[in-house]
Amino acid sequence: MTGKLCSRWSEEWFLKFNEEKCKVMHVGRNNPGYSYRLGTTELVTTQEEKDLGIFITNNLKPTLQVSKAAAKANSMSMVVLVGLIRKTFICMDGEMFLTLY
């Protein structure tokens, strides 16, 4: 669907696009990467986008999603670990905490 068709459709159904939030992602190696307009606004080209909590990249590989999920899991495990250390060892000084951590 072209930008003109989208604009016409949105006007016909009284559902306006927020042109400032719209972006275009060129998918595939042989994609010529044309520029697109929606109404009077030229759409920004993006390499990656997050939608419904999932990261999508222009090569459609899950690498970014996996690395973000792993980083989040690792940070959560550190929070849990620190919490367990504090719960288990009630009377401890800073040096003991650093040794356990």
C-alpha positions as CSV (number, residue, x, y, z in Angstrom):
1,M,0.0,0.0,0.0
2,T,1.5,3.3,-1.0
3,G,1.6,6.5,1.1
4,K,-1.0,8.1,-1.0
5,L,-3.4,5.2,-0.6
6,C,-2.8,5.1,3.2
7,S,-3.5,8.9,3.4
8,R,-6.6,8.6,1.3
9,W,-7.9,5.6,3.4
10,S,-7.2,7.5,6.7
11,E,-9.1,10.6,5.4
12,E,-12.0,8.5,4.1
13,W,-12.4,6.7,7.4
14,F,-11.5,9.7,9.6
15,L,-8.6,7.8,11.2
16,K,-5.6,10.1,11.0
17,F,-2.1,8.7,11.2
18,N,0.3,10.3,13.5
19,E,2.8,11.1,10.8
20,E,5.6,12.0,13.2
21,K,5.5,8.4,14.7
22,C,5.3,6.5,11.4
23,K,8.6,5.0,10.2
24,V,9.7,2.7,7.3
25,M,11.9,-0.3,7.6
26,H,13.6,-1.7,4.4
27,V,13.7,-5.5,4.7
28,G,16.0,-7.7,2.7
29,R,19.4,-7.4,1.1
30,N,18.2,-6.3,-2.4
31,N,15.8,-3.7,-1.1
32,P,16.5,-0.4,-3.0
33,G,15.6,1.7,0.1
34,Y,13.3,4.2,-1.5
35,S,12.1,7.1,0.6
36,Y,8.3,7.3,1.4
37,R,5.9,10.0,2.3
38,L,2.7,9.9,4.3
39,G,0.8,13.0,3.5
40,T,3.3,15.8,3.5
41,T,5.8,14.1,5.9
42,E,8.7,12.1,4.7
43,L,9.0,8.9,6.7
44,V,12.1,8.2,8.8
45,T,14.0,5.1,7.9
46,T,14.8,2.7,10.8
47,Q,17.0,-0.4,11.1
48,E,15.3,-1.7,14.2
49,E,12.0,-1.1,16.0
50,K,10.3,-2.4,19.2
51,D,6.7,-3.4,18.9
52,L,4.6,-5.1,21.6
53,G,7.9,-5.8,23.5
54,I,9.6,-7.5,20.6
55,F,12.6,-6.1,18.7
56,I,12.4,-6.4,15.0
57,T,15.4,-5.7,12.8
58,N,15.7,-5.1,9.0
59,N,17.4,-8.5,8.6
60,L,14.7,-10.3,10.5
61,K,17.2,-12.1,12.7
62,P,16.4,-12.6,16.3
63,T,19.9,-11.6,17.5
64,L,18.8,-8.2,19.0
65,Q,15.8,-9.7,20.7
66,V,17.8,-12.6,22.2
67,S,20.6,-10.3,23.5
68,K,18.1,-7.9,25.1
69,A,16.2,-10.8,26.7
70,A,19.5,-12.3,28.0
71,A,20.7,-9.0,29.4
72,K,17.4,-8.5,31.2
73,A,17.5,-12.1,32.6
74,N,21.1,-11.6,33.8
75,S,20.2,-8.3,35.5
76,M,17.2,-9.9,37.2
77,S,19.3,-12.8,38.4
78,M,21.8,-10.3,40.0
79,V,19.0,-8.6,41.8
80,V,17.8,-12.0,43.1
81,L,21.3,-12.9,44.1
82,V,21.9,-9.7,46.0
83,G,18.5,-10.1,47.8
84,L,19.4,-13.7,48.8
85,I,22.8,-12.7,50.1
86,R,21.2,-9.9,52.2
87,K,18.4,-12.2,53.5
88,T,20.8,-15.1,54.4
89,F,23.5,-13.0,56.1
90,I,21.7,-10.6,58.4
91,C,24.7,-9.2,60.2
92,M,27.4,-8.4,57.6
93,D,29.6,-5.5,56.9
94,G,30.5,-4.1,53.5
95,E,33.7,-6.2,53.1
96,M,31.8,-9.4,53.8
97,F,29.1,-8.5,51.3
98,L,31.7,-7.8,48.6
99,T,33.4,-11.1,49.3
100,L,30.1,-13.0,48.9
101,Y,29.0,-11.0,45.9
